């Protein structure tokens, strides 16, 4: 039996202009980071909004992805969606 997991059907991110050309790589890395995220229960949510994340100037793709995935994890921890 599979434990709790994260499944995202659609991911929309707004990135600053200087990150736009790196969006595909960042999205892929967000997926990798989420796959490594420890969750205690599954969630079923129609939508999850994550507040903007702050990063230092010149942050790399992995650093951006890690910050986004961490913000998603934090929102899941406090969400009130259907849990299973």
C-alpha positions in Angstrom: 0.0 0.0 0.0 1.3 3.4 -0.9 1.7 6.0 1.8 0.7 9.7 1.6 1.8 11.3 -1.6 1.6 14.6 -3.5 0.0 14.6 -6.9 -0.3 17.9 -8.8 -2.4 17.9 -11.9 -1.5 21.5 -12.9 1.2 23.8 -11.6 1.1 27.5 -12.4 4.0 29.7 -11.3 4.6 33.4 -11.7 8.4 34.0 -11.9 10.2 37.3 -12.1 11.3 38.2 -15.7 14.9 37.2 -15.1 13.7 33.6 -14.4 11.3 33.2 -17.3 13.8 31.5 -19.6 14.5 29.0 -16.8 10.8 28.2 -16.0 10.7 24.7 -17.5 13.8 23.6 -15.6 12.6 25.1 -12.4 9.2 23.4 -12.8 10.9 20.1 -13.3 13.1 20.6 -10.3 10.0 21.6 -8.2 8.6 18.2 -9.1 11.8 16.5 -8.0 11.8 18.4 -4.7 8.2 17.6 -4.0 8.9 13.9 -4.7 11.4 14.1 -1.8 9.1 16.0 0.5 7.9 14.0 3.5 4.1 14.2 3.9 2.1 12.6 6.7 -1.3 12.4 4.9 -2.7 12.7 1.4 -4.7 15.8 0.5 -7.3 16.4 -2.2 -7.5 20.1 -2.9 -9.0 22.0 -5.8 -6.5 24.7 -5.5 -3.5 25.6 -3.3 -2.2 29.1 -3.3 1.4 29.6 -2.1 2.5 33.1 -1.1 5.6 34.5 -2.9 8.9 33.2 -1.8 11.9 35.4 -1.1 15.3 34.4 -2.6 18.7 36.0 -2.7 19.7 37.7 -6.0 21.2 35.2 -8.4 19.5 32.1 -6.8 20.0 29.0 -8.9 17.3 26.8 -10.3 17.6 24.2 -7.6 17.4 26.9 -4.9 14.3 28.3 -6.4 12.7 24.9 -6.7 13.5 24.0 -3.2 12.0 27.2 -1.9 8.8 26.7 -3.9 8.5 23.0 -2.9 9.0 24.0 0.8 6.3 26.6 0.5 3.9 24.1 -1.0 4.7 21.6 1.8 4.1 24.3 4.4 0.7 25.2 2.8 -0.2 21.5 2.7 0.6 21.2 6.4 -1.9 23.9 7.2 -4.5 23.2 4.5 -8.0 22.0 5.4 -8.8 20.1 2.2 -10.2 16.6 2.0 -7.7 14.3 3.7 -7.3 10.6 3.3 
